[in-house]
């Protein structure tokens, strides 16, 4: 029988293998754990810590990595239970620090600012000059093509493009409220901010709203600034996730995470329901320190079922 932690490693690593075939050499079960090889570096699942062999037995000294389902629908605060609200309040106030980042370094070309900046390039995107990781030049160019095609027939998409005030890409910094490096630090995320006249009085980011409103998680969807569906689809079709689908919402944020979409695709292919049951079942994948996959019992029970390991 495959243990739950071992199963998690297999599913996550194979999702990386499918979405980064030019970088992942192999996925294999070695020495009682799942491993993934990138170049000449081998990383063990190590209960979600993604550690090299020399550190795998010291896994308790490291935080777990961030993997979660990507919700199909925007979480509606009108449906939150009191337990949902309290769980989100706790997560929003929790102290969070850095997990071991060697895996990301192997995948994206380094863990230091000097190393990462050798992989950054300039790109014109939706009329703005941005700096992003070389790996996402092609998918981001396709995103722009999709958006401009939508804009020809979708007035809301055209208005969105015209309203853009700034687009932030590469920015070596920790995530607000944490010690963990943002995906902006690899140049793998974009923050698209509209002009104030387009934004109006709508809310865009939970962390900013938290300063003024202790019930930031209950801001109704109609009071949140949400990009047109065509914009969101254009990004998601090319491997990006949108921060507005997180319970801890970041509606300006798009992040290149094709492996998370691949997990959803694998489950959908087996007819599994990939919708989180509660708000706290879909934690913020960018701004909050992640919890281990094993804490999402309902999700992993479904994987066990579709693999025939549980009835």
C-alpha positions as a printed Julia matrix, in Angstrom:
311×3 Matrix{Float64}:
   0.0    0.0     0.0
   1.33   3.44   -0.91
   1.33   5.81    2.06
  -0.5    9.14    1.73
   2.68  11.23    1.88
   4.28   9.06   -0.82
   1.2    9.45   -3.0
   1.3   13.22   -2.65
   4.89  13.26   -3.87
   4.08  11.16   -6.92
   1.15  13.31   -8.01
   2.95  16.62   -7.52
   6.21  15.51   -9.1
   4.45  14.03  -12.12
   2.56  17.27  -12.55
   5.91  19.06  -12.72
   7.19  16.44  -15.14
   4.21  16.96  -17.46
   4.43  20.75  -17.41
   8.23  21.15  -17.45
   9.34  18.26  -19.69
  12.44  20.16  -20.82
  13.65  20.54  -17.24
  12.54  17.44  -15.34
  14.79  14.5   -16.15
  12.73  11.88  -14.32
  10.39  11.08  -11.44
  11.16   7.91   -9.53
  10.51   6.14   -6.22
  13.92   5.81   -4.54
  14.93   4.85   -1.01
  11.33   4.81    0.22
  10.31   8.2    -1.17
   9.37   9.92   -4.42
  12.12  11.9    -6.13
  12.34  14.37   -8.97
  15.51  15.03  -10.95
  16.22  18.44  -12.48
  19.52  18.54  -14.33
  21.95  16.79  -12.03
  20.03  17.6    -8.85
  17.74  15.1    -7.13
  15.06  16.24   -4.69
  13.09  13.98   -2.34
   9.47  14.63   -1.46
  10.49  14.51    2.23
   6.95  15.03    3.5
   6.39  18.01    1.24
   9.73  19.74    1.94
  11.42  18.93   -1.42
  14.93  18.36   -0.07
  18.19  16.97   -1.48
  19.38  13.66   -0.11
  21.7   15.25    2.43
  18.81  17.09    4.1
  15.88  14.72    3.64
  16.17  13.11    7.08
  16.17  16.55    8.66
  12.79  17.41    7.12
  11.29  18.57   10.42
  13.66  21.57   10.36
  12.01  22.9     7.18
   8.63  24.3     6.26
   6.52  22.44    3.72
   6.22  23.7     0.16
   3.08  25.23   -1.34
   0.72  23.01   -3.28
  -3.05  23.2    -3.32
  -6.01  22.87   -5.58
  -6.72  25.83   -7.83
 -10.44  26.57   -7.41
 -12.63  26.67  -10.49
 -14.91  29.32   -8.99
 -14.19  32.5    -7.08
 -14.82  31.82   -3.37
 -17.99  33.68   -2.39
 -17.77  35.18    1.13
 -21.56  35.09    1.33
 -21.21  31.3     1.63
 -18.54  31.3     4.34
 -19.35  29.61    7.61
 -18.16  31.03   10.91
 -15.4   28.42   10.97
 -14.3   29.53    7.48
 -14.11  33.12    8.67
 -12.1   32.28   11.74
  -9.73  30.02    9.8
  -9.04  32.8     7.3
  -8.54  35.32   10.08
  -5.97  33.03   11.69
  -4.15  32.44    8.38
  -4.11  36.16    7.67
  -2.4   36.87   10.98
  -0.04  33.88   11.05
   3.73  34.23   11.04
   5.24  32.72    7.91
   8.82  32.18    6.83
  10.77  30.61    4.03
  10.78  26.91    3.09
  13.88  25.36    1.5
  14.13  27.01   -1.91
  16.67  24.77   -3.61
  14.0   23.09   -5.75
  12.75  26.4    -7.12
  16.35  27.4    -7.68
  17.01  24.31   -9.78
  13.8   24.81  -11.75
  14.2   28.53  -12.41
  17.94  29.13  -12.36
  19.01  30.19   -8.89
  18.08  31.25   -5.38
  20.03  34.5    -5.07
  19.24  37.86   -6.6
  22.43  37.79   -8.68
  21.63  34.36  -10.11
  18.0   35.14  -10.84
  18.69  38.46  -12.54
  20.71  36.69  -15.22
  17.42  35.08  -16.33
  15.36  38.28  -16.49
  14.47  39.89  -19.81
  12.58  42.99  -20.9
   9.27  42.57  -22.67
   6.53  44.85  -23.96
   3.21  43.52  -22.69
  -0.18  45.19  -23.2
   1.51  48.5   -23.91
   3.76  48.42  -20.85
   7.46  47.58  -20.53
   8.05  44.85  -17.97
  10.89  42.63  -16.78
  10.1   38.94  -16.46
  11.77  35.52  -16.36
  12.93  34.27  -19.74
  10.9   31.08  -19.25
   7.58  32.89  -19.53
   8.28  35.09  -22.55
   6.5   32.73  -24.94
   3.46  31.9   -22.77
   3.07  35.58  -21.87
   3.24  36.55  -25.54
   0.44  34.07  -26.22
  -1.56  35.57  -23.35
  -1.29  38.95  -25.03
  -2.43  37.48  -28.35
  -5.48  35.94  -26.67
  -6.33  39.21  -24.94
  -6.07  41.31  -28.08
  -8.25  38.81  -29.94
 -10.87  38.97  -27.19
 -10.66  42.77  -27.23
 -11.85  42.87  -30.84
 -15.31  41.64  -29.82
 -15.43  42.04  -26.03
 -15.92  45.64  -24.94
 -15.03  44.87  -21.3
 -11.69  43.35  -22.3
 -10.91  46.33  -24.53
 -11.8   48.72  -21.71
  -9.61  46.76  -19.3
  -6.59  47.01  -21.6
  -7.13  50.76  -22.01
  -7.45  51.2   -18.23
  -4.1   49.64  -17.26
  -1.99  52.03  -15.22
   0.98  49.78  -14.48
   2.17  46.18  -14.69
   4.69  44.89  -12.17
   6.83  41.89  -13.04
  10.24  41.02  -11.59
  10.8   42.49   -8.14
  13.25  40.93   -5.69
  11.3   41.1    -2.47
   9.66  39.1     0.26
   5.9   38.68    0.28
   4.18  41.29    2.4
   3.77  40.06    5.96
   6.2   37.15    5.46
   9.88  36.31    5.14
   9.19  34.2     2.03
  10.31  35.28   -1.42
   7.48  36.25   -3.72
   7.11  34.67   -7.15
   7.87  38.19   -8.36
  11.4   37.51   -7.12
  11.79  34.97   -9.92
  10.02  37.18  -12.45
   7.2   34.61  -12.67
   4.32  36.83  -11.58
   2.56  39.95  -12.8
   0.52  42.52  -10.9
  -1.79  44.43  -13.23
  -3.07  47.62  -11.63
  -5.79  49.74  -13.27
  -6.11  53.49  -13.23
  -7.94  54.85  -10.2
 -10.83  56.02  -12.37
 -11.38  52.42  -13.52
 -10.83  50.87  -10.08
 -13.21  53.24   -8.31
 -13.79  52.31   -4.68
 -13.43  48.58   -5.21
 -11.11  46.36   -3.2
  -8.22  44.58   -4.91
  -5.99  42.89   -2.32
  -6.83  41.34    1.05
  -3.61  42.46    2.75
  -4.27  46.11    1.95
  -7.92  45.84    3.01
  -6.92  44.14    6.27
  -5.33  47.4     7.41
  -8.73  49.13    7.43
 -11.2   46.3     7.89
 -10.84  43.37   10.3
 -13.49  41.56    8.24
 -11.53  41.84    5.01
 -12.41  38.24    4.09
 -16.12  39.17    3.96
 -15.85  41.92    1.36
 -18.57  40.85   -1.13
 -17.59  39.97   -4.67
 -19.47  42.96   -6.08
 -17.18  45.26   -4.06
 -14.01  43.64   -5.37
 -12.27  44.72   -8.54
 -12.34  41.7   -10.85
 -10.75  41.6   -14.32
 -13.04  40.55  -17.19
 -13.41  36.79  -17.65
 -11.61  37.0   -20.99
  -8.49  38.34  -19.25
  -8.54  35.58  -16.65
  -9.09  32.88  -19.28
  -6.26  34.21  -21.44
  -3.82  33.79  -18.56
  -5.14  30.45  -17.34
  -5.0   28.97  -20.84
  -1.24  29.54  -20.81
  -0.42  28.13  -17.37
  -0.99  31.15  -15.13
  -3.21  31.2   -12.07
  -5.19  34.24  -10.93
  -5.05  35.46   -7.33
  -8.74  36.28   -7.29
  -9.61  32.59   -6.95
  -7.93  32.45   -3.57
  -9.9   32.98   -0.39
  -7.13  35.41    0.51
  -7.72  37.35   -2.66
  -5.14  39.22   -4.72
  -7.14  40.23   -7.76
  -4.36  42.08   -9.57
  -2.05  39.07   -9.42
  -1.25  36.46  -12.08
   1.41  33.82  -11.47
   2.96  31.14  -13.68
   2.07  27.83  -11.98
   1.21  25.31  -14.72
   1.86  22.4   -12.35
  -1.12  23.42  -10.21
  -3.41  23.51  -13.23
  -2.04  20.1   -14.21
  -3.08  18.6   -10.86
  -6.61  19.86  -11.53
  -6.5   18.49  -15.07
  -5.46  15.04  -13.88
  -8.28  14.96  -11.37
 -10.84  16.24  -13.89
  -9.78  13.54  -16.35
 -10.74  10.99  -13.72
 -14.09  12.66  -13.1
 -13.1   13.98   -9.68
 -14.63  17.13   -8.21
 -11.76  19.57   -7.67
 -13.78  22.2    -5.81
 -12.62  22.88   -2.25
 -15.39  22.25    0.25
 -14.59  25.21    2.49
 -12.87  28.55    2.1
  -9.84  27.45    4.08
  -9.39  24.39    1.82
  -7.93  26.64   -0.88
  -5.19  28.65    0.85
  -3.51  31.6    -0.78
  -0.69  30.1    -2.82
   1.35  33.29   -3.15
   1.0   35.5    -0.11
   0.57  32.95    2.67
   2.9   30.29    3.91
   1.51  26.99    2.58
   0.28  24.06    4.59
   1.12  20.46    3.73
  -0.94  18.55    1.24
  -1.71  15.91    3.83
  -3.78  18.43    5.78
  -6.21  18.5     2.85
  -7.73  15.11    3.6
 -10.76  15.47    1.35
  -8.55  16.24   -1.65
  -6.15  13.36   -1.13
  -8.94  10.91   -0.39
 -10.18  11.62   -3.92
  -6.75  10.89   -5.37
  -6.6    7.61   -3.47
 -10.01   6.71   -4.85
  -9.2    7.47   -8.48
  -5.95   5.52   -8.23
  -7.91   2.57   -6.86
  -6.15   2.62   -3.51
  -9.24   3.49   -1.47
 -12.95   2.81   -1.87
